[in-house]
Amino acid sequence: MPSSPQAASSAILERDGRFLLIRRINPPMADLYAFPGGRAEPGETPEETAVREFLEETGIAVRNPVLFATYDLKSERQGGPHFMLSVFKVEADADIEAVAADDAADAGWYTVEEIRRLPVPPSVRECAERLAVEIAAR
């Protein structure tokens, strides 16, 4: 019987048309670039998970999470992890620098063109593409 999906959240912080990505250390996403995020802890709302994980992985305290997208992420392999991912847009003070920590090997700011060339999960590429259109329309 398939297990029920685990709740997970990630958060998108954009500055001047660039998005903050981290390079993951641990499986199942090792060496992929992604928006900061991770698994929910018991009793957490998706918003709380996104804000906590962002702080843990980048050192940046974000605020005002707004739901942007949801994904049902099933593993390719039998019995692999299954996540319900909530992706939020967040805000932060512009002068705070990201420092990779916790599950993050590196943190950096990337344009959508750069993201297209990085090893990223499809959900990250899709969100970046959608946001690039929003930014261009501003």
N, C-alpha and C positions, 0 to 999 in steps of 0.2 A: 504494500500500500504506500503510495507516495506521501512523503512527509509534508506538513504544512510549511509554507514559505516563512522565512525569517524576515522580520522588518529591518530595513536599512534606510539610511538617508544620506544624501550628499548635498553640498551647497556650492552655488556658483557666485563668485565675487568677480566683478568686472571693473576694470579701471582703464579708461581711455582706449576702449576697444580691445583690451587684452584680458584674458581670463586666467585666474590663478589655478594652476594644476600642480599636483604632486606626483612623484614617481613612487609607486608602491613597492614595498620591500617584501611583504608576505603574500603567500597564495590566498585566494585563488587568482589574484590580479598582479602577482609579482612582475615587476619591470614594466608594467603598463602605466601610462600617465592617466590621471583621473582627477575629477573634482574631489576635494577633501570630503571624507565621509566614512561611514562604516555601520556596523550592526547596532541596533537599538538595545539598550539595557532594559531590564524589567521595569515596567511602569512608566517608561518615557514616551512622550508623544513624538511623532516624526519630526516636528519642529525642534524639540529639545535635543533629539539625537543629532540633527544637522548642526546645531549651534555648538554642542559639546565636542563633536568629532572635529569640526573646523578648528576650534581652539586647540585641541590636543595635537592636531597634525601640523598646524601652521603658526601657533602662538597668537593668532589674531582673534579677538573677541568680535563676533559679528552680531548683527541685530536685524530685526524686522524680516524674518523669513517669510517668503511668499511662495506658495507651491507653484512650481513651473511645469513639472512633468512627473509621471509615474511609469514605472517599468516592471513587468513581471519577468524576472531574469532567472531562467532555468539553466542548469548546467548541461553541457553537451554529453557528459558521461552519466551512466546509470548511477543513481544514488548520490550524485554530486550536489553541491549547495543550490538552494533555490531561495531567491530573495525577492521581496516586494520592495522596490526602491522608490523612495520619494525624493525628488530633486527640487531644491528650493533656491530662489534668488535671494541673496542677502546683501546687507550694507555693512560697511566698516569705515572707521576713520581713515582718511586717505594717506596719512603720514606713517602708518604702522607697517613695518616690513615683515614679510613672511619668513619664518624660520622652520625648516623641515624638522619634524619630531615624530615620535610614536611610530606609526606604520609608514612614514614618509622618508624616502631617501633624499629627495631633492624637492624644492618648490621653485616655481618660476611662472612668469607671466607670458602668455602666448596669444598671438592673434589667431583668428579662425583659419587663416592660410597655413600657419605653422602647425596648428592642431591637425589639419588634414594629413600632414606628413609624419606625425608622431604615432607610435603604437598606443592607441587609445581604444577603449571599449566603444562599440557602436553607439551606445546611449550618450556618451560624452560628445562624440562627433555630431550627433543629431541635435543635441541641446545647443552646442556652439554655433551650428549653422542657423538654427532658429533665432538665436540671440543676435547673431550678426545682422540678420534681416531687420530685427527690431532697432538695433543701434543705427543702422543706415537710414532708417525712417525718421530718426529723431530730428 
